Amino acid sequence: MIEEIFPDLFRIEIPLPDSPLKSINSYVIKSDEKNLIIDTGLNRKVCLDAMLAGLKELDVDLDKTDFFITHSHADHSGLVPKLVRGSNSTYFNKPDFENLKLWKGLDYIVEYATAQGFPEDLLRKAFEGHPGFKYSPDKIPNLTLLEENDTLNCGDYSFKCIETPGHTRGHLCLYEANNKIMVSGDHILIDITPNIQCWSDEINPLKEYIDSLEKVYEMDVDLVLPGHRRCFKNFKERIDGLIEHHKQRADEILVLLEKKSKNSYQIASEMTWDIKVKSWDEFPPAQKWFATGEAISHVRYLEREGKIHRKIEKDIVMFSI
C-alpha cells in the first residue's frame, strides 16, 4: 500500500510476515536532486519485492536516493545494503553503530539471560526464530553518522535529528518544523507500545525511554509518522498514555514481589501480556524473549529508583521489595 501524506512525501507499507507487528512504514521523500527513504524492512525477499514495487510506482530512482535509518533493529535496517547505490549516503546514529561494532555475540546474552532465570535451551530456540537475527543486513554499508540537531534536507523538507534513546541506545527521530511532522520510528507508536528491553546491568533503558518521551512532549507536532501502524495526530495524548502504561507495568511488578522474591523470567511469566495464548507455557520462545527483556527493563528501573533490591541465589539474580 502507498499513501501520499504530503506533497512528495509518501508511506510505503512493507509487510512483515509472521510478525505481530504486521508491517513497517517506509517513508519516501521525492526530490529533483536526491530522494530520501526512511527505514526499509527486513532482509527478506517479500520485503524487497514490496519495496521495489512501491518505488517503481512512485518512479523513484535508487541511483538518486539516500537513506535514513531511525535505529538498528532489522525490520528498519535489514534491506539497506540491497538498496543503496554507489556513493549515495546512509544516515545512522553513533550509539547504535558502536553497539554493532562491539557486538559480543550470543554467548554474552546467554550468560546474562540465564542469570535472570531464562532457561538456556529455550533461549537458543528463541534466537533460532528471532527475525532480528535471521533477517538482519548482509553487511553494514558506509554510514554517515548524525546526532542531536543535525539537519537533513530533501526537496521542500528540512528534518532535524532528535536523539530519543530507550527503544535502542541511539534511536533518532526526525522533526520537520514547517509542516509540524515527527517521524517517530519506534519511539512513539499509536496502538502498540514500543518494546523496551534490557540485557545488561550497565544501562537503564526504561528511564532513558521515559526521559525521551518527556523531552519531545512540548514540541509542536501536528502529525506523527511512526515506524508501524497508522499515522496519528494526538501526539501529547499518546505520550501521556505511554508513560502511564510503563508506570502501571512497574506497579504490577511491585505487586508480584509483595509476597516472595522472584527472578526476571518468573516476573515476566506472571505479568499481563497482550498475546492470544492461554498461558505462559504457550508463548513462543521468541515472545518469551521479548517479554523477559521488557520485564528486566522495568526491574532495572525499579532497582535504580530504590524500590526493589537484588540478591544472588544459586547463581540466579532474585528481586524483592
C-alpha positions in Angstrom: 0.0 0.0 0.0 1.2 3.5 -0.9 -0.2 6.6 0.8 0.7 10.2 -0.1 0.9 12.1 3.2 2.2 15.5 2.0 3.3 16.6 -1.4 6.3 14.4 -2.4 6.2 12.6 0.9 4.8 9.0 0.8 4.4 6.0 3.0 5.1 2.5 1.6 3.7 -0.3 3.8 6.3 -3.1 3.8 4.9 -6.5 5.1 6.5 -8.3 8.0 5.1 -11.9 7.7 4.7 -14.0 10.8 5.3 -10.9 13.0 2.8 -9.4 15.4 4.0 -6.0 14.0 2.4 -7.0 10.7 4.2 -4.4 8.6 6.7 -1.5 8.7 6.2 2.0 7.3 8.9 3.1 4.9 8.7 6.9 4.2 9.8 8.2 0.8 10.5 11.9 0.1 10.9 12.7 -3.6 13.2 15.5 -4.8 14.6 16.6 -8.1 18.2 16.3 -6.7 18.2 13.4 -4.2 15.3 11.3 -2.9 15.3 10.1 0.7 14.0 6.8 2.1 13.4 6.5 5.9 13.6 2.8 7.1 13.4 -0.2 4.9 12.1 -3.5 6.2 13.7 -6.9 6.9 16.3 -8.5 4.7 13.7 -10.8 3.1 12.5 -11.3 -0.4 8.9 -10.4 0.5 10.1 -7.0 1.9 12.4 -6.3 -1.0 9.7 -7.1 -3.6 7.2 -4.8 -1.8 9.8 -2.0 -1.6 10.9 -2.2 -5.2 7.3 -2.4 -6.4 6.5 0.7 -4.3 9.5 2.6 -5.6 8.6 1.7 -9.2 5.1 3.0 -8.7 6.5 6.3 -7.3 9.1 6.5 -10.1 12.0 6.6 -7.6 15.4 6.1 -9.0 17.7 4.4 -6.4 20.7 5.9 -8.1 19.5 9.3 -6.8 18.4 8.1 -3.3 19.8 8.4 0.2 18.7 6.5 3.2 18.0 7.4 6.9 17.6 4.6 9.4 16.0 5.5 12.7 17.6 2.7 14.6 19.4 -0.6 14.3 16.6 -3.2 14.5 16.5 -5.4 11.5 12.9 -4.5 10.5 14.2 -1.0 9.9 17.7 -1.6 8.6 17.7 -5.0 7.0 17.2 -4.0 3.4 19.6 -1.1 3.2 22.6 -3.0 1.7 20.4 -4.3 -1.1 19.0 -0.8 -1.9 21.8 1.7 -1.5 23.7 2.5 -4.7 27.2 3.8 -5.4 28.2 6.8 -3.3 24.7 7.6 -2.0 24.5 8.2 1.7 23.1 6.1 4.5 22.4 8.2 7.6 22.5 6.5 11.0 23.3 7.2 14.7 26.5 6.7 16.6 25.4 4.7 19.7 23.7 2.0 17.6 26.7 1.9 15.3 29.1 1.4 18.2 26.9 -1.4 19.6 27.0 -3.1 16.2 30.8 -2.8 16.2 31.1 -4.0 19.8 28.7 -6.9 19.3 29.9 -9.7 21.7 27.9 -12.5 20.2 25.1 -14.6 21.6 27.2 -16.2 24.4 27.2 -12.9 26.2 23.4 -12.7 26.1 23.0 -16.3 27.1 25.2 -15.8 30.1 23.2 -12.7 31.2 19.8 -14.1 30.4 20.3 -17.4 32.2 21.4 -15.4 35.3 18.0 -13.8 35.0 16.3 -17.2 35.1 15.8 -17.7 31.4 16.3 -21.5 30.5 19.3 -21.8 28.2 17.7 -24.4 25.8 14.6 -22.2 25.4 16.8 -19.1 24.9 18.6 -20.7 22.0 15.3 -21.7 20.4 14.2 -18.1 20.7 17.4 -17.0 18.8 16.7 -19.5 16.1 13.3 -17.9 15.4 14.2 -14.3 16.1 13.7 -12.2 13.0 16.3 -9.7 14.2 19.0 -12.4 13.8 17.5 -14.2 10.8 16.8 -11.2 8.6 19.5 -8.7 9.6 21.5 -6.8 7.0 24.0 -8.8 5.0 26.7 -6.2 5.8 27.0 -2.7 7.2 27.1 -0.1 4.4 29.2 3.1 4.6 27.4 5.2 7.1 27.1 9.0 7.8 26.5 9.4 11.5 24.1 12.0 12.7 23.4 13.3 16.2 21.1 15.8 18.0 20.1 18.9 16.0 21.8 17.8 12.8 19.7 18.6 9.8 18.7 16.5 6.8 17.3 18.4 3.8 15.3 16.8 1.0 13.3 18.9 -1.5 11.0 21.2 0.4 11.5 19.4 3.7 14.1 20.1 6.4 14.4 17.5 9.1 16.1 18.0 12.5 17.5 15.0 14.3 16.2 14.4 17.8 18.0 11.8 20.0 15.4 9.6 21.7 17.2 6.7 23.4 15.2 3.9 25.0 14.0 1.5 22.3 17.6 1.4 21.3 20.6 3.4 22.7 20.8 5.6 19.7 17.3 5.9 18.3 16.8 9.0 16.3 13.5 10.8 15.4 13.2 13.4 12.7 11.3 16.6 13.2 10.1 18.8 10.3 9.1 22.2 11.8 7.5 23.7 8.7 4.8 21.0 8.5 5.0 20.1 12.2 5.8 16.4 11.4 7.5 14.0 13.7 9.0 10.9 12.1 9.0 8.8 15.2 10.4 5.4 14.2 9.7 3.1 17.1 9.8 5.8 19.8 6.1 6.6 19.7 3.5 4.2 18.2 -0.2 4.6 18.2 -1.9 1.3 19.2 1.1 -0.8 20.3 3.8 0.1 22.9 7.4 0.1 21.8 9.3 -2.8 23.3 11.8 -1.6 25.8 14.3 -4.4 26.5 17.3 -4.6 28.8 20.0 -7.2 28.7 22.7 -5.5 30.7 23.2 -4.2 34.2 25.1 -1.2 32.8 22.1 0.5 31.3 18.6 1.7 32.4 16.7 1.8 29.1 13.2 2.4 30.6 14.5 5.5 32.4 16.1 6.7 29.1 12.8 6.0 27.2 10.6 7.9 29.7 13.1 10.8 29.6 13.0 10.8 25.8 9.2 10.9 25.8 9.3 13.9 28.2 12.0 15.5 26.1 9.8 15.7 23.0 6.5 16.3 24.8 6.4 20.1 24.3 7.4 20.0 20.6 4.8 21.5 18.2 3.7 18.3 16.4 0.5 18.0 14.3 1.2 14.6 12.7 3.3 11.6 13.8 4.7 9.3 11.2 5.5 6.1 13.1 7.5 3.0 12.2 4.5 0.8 12.5 0.7 1.0 12.1 -1.1 4.2 11.1 -0.1 7.8 11.3 -1.8 9.9 14.0 -2.3 13.4 15.4 -2.8 13.1 19.2 0.9 13.5 20.0 0.8 14.6 23.6 -2.1 12.3 24.5 -0.2 9.3 23.2 2.9 10.2 25.1 0.8 10.5 28.3 -0.6 7.1 27.6 2.8 5.5 27.1 4.2 7.0 30.3 1.1 5.8 32.2 1.5 2.3 30.6 5.0 1.9 32.0 4.0 3.2 35.4 1.3 0.5 35.6 3.8 -2.1 34.5 6.2 -1.1 37.2 3.4 -1.1 39.8 2.3 -4.6 38.6 5.8 -5.9 39.3 5.8 -4.4 42.8 2.6 -6.3 43.5 4.1 -9.5 42.1 7.0 -9.1 44.5 5.0 -8.4 47.6 5.0 -12.0 49.0 8.2 -13.5 47.7 11.3 -12.8 45.7 11.4 -13.7 42.0 13.8 -13.7 39.1 13.1 -11.7 35.9 11.9 -14.7 34.0 9.4 -15.6 36.7 8.3 -12.0 36.9 7.7 -12.0 33.1 5.7 -15.2 33.3 3.3 -13.6 35.7 2.9 -10.2 34.1 -0.1 -9.3 31.9 0.6 -9.5 28.1 -1.5 -8.7 25.1 -1.0 -12.0 23.3 -3.6 -14.6 22.3 -2.5 -17.6 24.3 -3.9 -19.2 27.4 -0.8 -19.4 29.5 2.9 -18.6 29.7 3.7 -22.1 28.6 2.1 -21.4 25.2 4.2 -18.3 24.5 6.5 -18.9 21.5 10.2 -18.8 22.6 10.8 -15.5 20.8 7.9 -13.9 22.6 9.2 -15.1 25.9 12.5 -13.5 25.0 10.7 -10.2 24.2 8.6 -10.4 27.4 11.6 -11.2 29.6 13.7 -8.4 28.2 10.8 -6.0 28.9 10.4 -7.3 32.4 14.2 -6.8 33.0 13.9 -3.1 31.8 11.2 -2.5 34.4 13.1 -4.3 37.1 16.2 -2.3 36.4 14.1 0.9 36.5 12.6 0.0 39.9 16.0 -1.1 41.3 17.6 2.2 40.3 14.7 4.0 41.9 15.4 2.1 45.2 12.0 0.4 45.2 13.4 -3.2 44.9 16.7 -4.8 45.6 18.6 -7.9 44.4 20.3 -10.9 45.9 22.0 -13.9 44.3 20.6 -17.4 44.9 22.4 -20.3 43.2 23.8 -18.0 40.5 20.3 -16.6 39.7 19.5 -12.9 40.4 16.4 -12.6 42.6 14.5 -9.4 43.3 12.3 -8.4 46.3 10.8 -5.3 47.8 
